[in-house]
């Protein structure tokens, strides 16, 4: 073994023991998504008529293709599972891998653990190798657990194994991407943000291509589109997975090269120096705004961009409705209108944007806990800053920021849709965004309550968002 990789085995063993409790919930979540699809299908859709109704419903709202991908085979439990769990499972697997790599590589440099590790007999490249290896092991374990559990609960063996393989492939790809961003970002948060942004762009691009009726070859422009081309339960073509593996290997190689060209604790993008005077950060409100400024700007821009994408997308879904025989007949008979169906699509989109805005608000509250956990809050509380004021400063941002971002996104969606088609009123879409704000505040309130009263169970806030997504999007 090269000297730069000395110590990989004992460090990997210790890191897996330390991180296993953070990895297990991700595997359980994705497994539950797959197993629940197989279990629910014969119960909810017991006959041909109900399955035909399912197909018509899915085809009738392009928002489903945006979120879940195209539905190729809904007459079997495995085809339904491939549609309902495929895109989401791959997205969650990517998030899991990103968290593992950044947490066990760049985050160690921020909190000083990297220097402690380096004081032993550990090579320079060992930490990055261990982080990538942990993500790879977790991704493979995810694939094994999902396939075994899905088969045990009634899934067909070949289809279940292929679906699980797409989850593993997603984890490997975004582990490599996270390894690259860990070398670029100025700190762990920046590295995570870059990697998650890449995952989000890949997911939105895949959804836009699927929903807009674009040329078939465009789906190859996004890595998550490669997984879609595996066609689980409708051919099971494993060849696209080779491209996923190639991307993972190439990304890890680039990450290793970048790591050799940067200093410990510093990313290739250096942090901006702070102001020479305190100015507006001499009180808790200004400090909270300064700490959250990056998140506020990035989330607001991201939701505004999503508004533009979804607004343009709404102009193409009308044609998709007309291509559906059942909906075309209903429109021709006057039983439905294209504008009404498009607005229903936009309502679903606003719900999805609301869930994303809730993630933004919860992240703001979690940043406060991270500051406390890293002992940066202690000097403030030792002075004349009450704990309640510090909590309130972040709580206001967590409530106001997502609300404004949601209104901006809804306004952009409405204006874009209205400009492209006079049948949609921008004010109606904006109102729909406004009535979604209280639901967002409920989810942010859960995070506020847990961070303020019981930080040990703060994961409940993330669970609430997942549950809301399941009830709001998956449930119907």
ChimeraX attribute file (.defattr): number of C-alpha atoms within 10 A of each C-alpha:
attribute: neighborCount
match mode: 1-to-1
recipient: residues
	/A:1	7
	/A:2	7
	/A:3	12
	/A:4	14
	/A:5	18
	/A:6	17
	/A:7	21
	/A:8	21
	/A:9	12
	/A:10	11
	/A:11	18
	/A:12	18
	/A:13	12
	/A:14	10
	/A:15	16
	/A:16	20
	/A:17	10
	/A:18	10
	/A:19	14
	/A:20	12
	/A:21	10
	/A:22	13
	/A:23	19
	/A:24	14
	/A:25	12
	/A:26	19
	/A:27	22
	/A:28	13
	/A:29	16
	/A:30	25
	/A:31	23
	/A:32	17
	/A:33	21
	/A:34	28
	/A:35	24
	/A:36	16
	/A:37	21
	/A:38	27
	/A:39	16
	/A:40	14
	/A:41	19
	/A:42	13
	/A:43	9
	/A:44	11
	/A:45	17
	/A:46	11
	/A:47	11
	/A:48	10
	/A:49	10
	/A:50	13
	/A:51	19
	/A:52	14
	/A:53	12
	/A:54	17
	/A:55	17
	/A:56	15
	/A:57	13
	/A:58	17
	/A:59	20
	/A:60	21
	/A:61	20
	/A:62	32
	/A:63	27
	/A:64	23
	/A:65	22
	/A:66	23
	/A:67	22
	/A:68	23
	/A:69	26
	/A:70	21
	/A:71	17
	/A:72	15
	/A:73	18
	/A:74	20
	/A:75	17
	/A:76	16
	/A:77	21
	/A:78	27
	/A:79	25
	/A:80	24
	/A:81	28
	/A:82	32
	/A:83	27
	/A:84	24
	/A:85	27
	/A:86	25
	/A:87	28
	/A:88	19
	/A:89	28
	/A:90	25
	/A:91	22
	/A:92	19
	/A:93	30
	/A:94	29
	/A:95	22
	/A:96	24
	/A:97	32
	/A:98	31
	/A:99	21
	/A:100	23
	/A:101	32
	/A:102	28
	/A:103	19
	/A:104	24
	/A:105	24
	/A:106	33
	/A:107	20
	/A:108	18
	/A:109	19
	/A:110	17
	/A:111	12
	/A:112	11
	/A:113	15
	/A:114	19
	/A:115	14
	/A:116	10
	/A:117	17
	/A:118	14
	/A:119	10
	/A:120	9
	/A:121	12
	/A:122	18
	/A:123	17
	/A:124	18
	/A:125	18
	/A:126	22
	/A:127	27
	/A:128	24
	/A:129	21
	/A:130	24
	/A:131	29
	/A:132	25
	/A:133	19
	/A:134	24
	/A:135	29
	/A:136	23
	/A:137	17
	/A:138	25
	/A:139	28
	/A:140	19
	/A:141	16
	/A:142	25
	/A:143	26
	/A:144	17
	/A:145	18
	/A:146	27
	/A:147	25
	/A:148	18
	/A:149	16
	/A:150	29
	/A:151	18
	/A:152	12
	/A:153	13
	/A:154	14
	/A:155	24
	/A:156	16
	/A:157	14
	/A:158	14
	/A:159	23
	/A:160	27
	/A:161	21
	/A:162	22
	/A:163	30
	/A:164	30
	/A:165	25
	/A:166	28
	/A:167	27
	/A:168	30
	/A:169	30
	/A:170	30
	/A:171	32
	/A:172	32
	/A:173	29
	/A:174	31
	/A:175	34
	/A:176	28
	/A:177	29
	/A:178	35
	/A:179	33
	/A:180	25
	/A:181	30
	/A:182	32
	/A:183	31
	/A:184	23
	/A:185	22
	/A:186	20
	/A:187	22
	/A:188	26
	/A:189	17
	/A:190	20
	/A:191	27
	/A:192	24
	/A:193	17
	/A:194	19
	/A:195	27
	/A:196	21
	/A:197	14
	/A:198	15
	/A:199	25
	/A:200	16
	/A:201	16
	/A:202	18
	/A:203	23
	/A:204	18
	/A:205	21
	/A:206	27
	/A:207	24
	/A:208	23
	/A:209	23
	/A:210	23
	/A:211	23
	/A:212	19
	/A:213	13
	/A:214	12
	/A:215	9
	/A:216	9
	/A:217	9
	/A:218	13
	/A:219	21
	/A:220	16
	/A:221	13
	/A:222	17
	/A:223	23
	/A:224	27
	/A:225	23
	/A:226	22
	/A:227	28
	/A:228	23
	/A:229	17
	/A:230	20
	/A:231	24
	/A:232	28
	/A:233	24
	/A:234	13
	/A:235	10
	/A:236	15
	/A:237	15
	/A:238	16
	/A:239	12
	/A:240	19
	/A:241	21
	/A:242	12
	/A:243	16
	/A:244	23
	/A:245	17
	/A:246	12
	/A:247	19
	/A:248	22
	/A:249	17
	/A:250	15
	/A:251	22
	/A:252	23
	/A:253	15
	/A:254	15
	/A:255	21
	/A:256	17
	/A:257	13
	/A:258	18
	/A:259	21
	/A:260	12
	/A:261	11
	/A:262	14
	/A:263	10
	/A:264	15
	/A:265	18
	/A:266	18
	/A:267	23
	/A:268	16
	/A:269	13
	/A:270	11
	/A:271	12
	/A:272	7
	/A:273	6
	/A:274	7
	/A:275	8
	/A:276	6
	/A:277	8
	/A:278	11
	/A:279	10
	/A:280	12
	/A:281	15
	/A:282	10
	/A:283	15
	/A:284	20
	/A:285	19
	/A:286	15
	/A:287	18
	/A:288	22
	/A:289	18
	/A:290	14
	/A:291	17
	/A:292	20
	/A:293	13
	/A:294	12
	/A:295	19
	/A:296	21
	/A:297	12
	/A:298	14
	/A:299	21
	/A:300	21
	/A:301	15
	/A:302	17
	/A:303	23
	/A:304	21
	/A:305	16
	/A:306	20
	/A:307	27
	/A:308	20
	/A:309	17
	/A:310	27
	/A:311	25
	/A:312	22
	/A:313	25
	/A:314	29
	/A:315	19
	/A:316	17
	/A:317	22
	/A:318	18
	/A:319	15
	/A:320	18
	/A:321	21
	/A:322	17
	/A:323	13
	/A:324	14
	/A:325	11
	/A:326	13
	/A:327	21
	/A:328	18
	/A:329	13
	/A:330	15
	/A:331	17
	/A:332	12
	/A:333	10
	/A:334	9
	/A:335	9
	/A:336	14
	/A:337	18
	/A:338	20
	/A:339	17
	/A:340	14
	/A:341	19
	/A:342	25
	/A:343	20
	/A:344	15
	/A:345	21
	/A:346	26
	/A:347	18
	/A:348	18
	/A:349	25
	/A:350	25
	/A:351	20
	/A:352	17
	/A:353	23
	/A:354	28
	/A:355	23
	/A:356	19
	/A:357	29
	/A:358	30
	/A:359	21
	/A:360	24
	/A:361	31
	/A:362	27
	/A:363	19
	/A:364	27
	/A:365	28
	/A:366	22
	/A:367	18
	/A:368	23
	/A:369	18
	/A:370	12
	/A:371	13
	/A:372	12
	/A:373	12
	/A:374	10
	/A:375	11
	/A:376	12
	/A:377	16
	/A:378	12
	/A:379	10
	/A:380	15
	/A:381	12
	/A:382	9
	/A:383	8
	/A:384	8
	/A:385	13
	/A:386	13
	/A:387	13
	/A:388	9
	/A:389	13
	/A:390	19
	/A:391	19
	/A:392	17
	/A:393	18
	/A:394	24
	/A:395	23
	/A:396	16
	/A:397	20
	/A:398	28
	/A:399	26
	/A:400	14
	/A:401	22
	/A:402	29
	/A:403	23
	/A:404	16
	/A:405	24
	/A:406	30
	/A:407	25
	/A:408	20
	/A:409	30
	/A:410	34
	/A:411	25
	/A:412	24
	/A:413	30
	/A:414	30
	/A:415	22
	/A:416	22
	/A:417	27
	/A:418	20
	/A:419	16
	/A:420	15
	/A:421	14
	/A:422	10
	/A:423	15
	/A:424	22
	/A:425	16
	/A:426	19
	/A:427	14
	/A:428	14
	/A:429	24
	/A:430	22
	/A:431	14
	/A:432	18
	/A:433	27
	/A:434	18
	/A:435	11
	/A:436	20
	/A:437	21
	/A:438	13
	/A:439	15
	/A:440	26
	/A:441	22
	/A:442	14
	/A:443	24
	/A:444	28
	/A:445	20
	/A:446	18
	/A:447	30
	/A:448	28
	/A:449	14
	/A:450	18
	/A:451	22
	/A:452	18
	/A:453	11
	/A:454	11
	/A:455	16
	/A:456	9
	/A:457	11
	/A:458	21
	/A:459	13
	/A:460	15
	/A:461	25
	/A:462	18
	/A:463	13
	/A:464	16
	/A:465	20
	/A:466	15
	/A:467	14
	/A:468	16
	/A:469	16
	/A:470	13
	/A:471	11
	/A:472	14
	/A:473	15
	/A:474	14
	/A:475	9
	/A:476	7
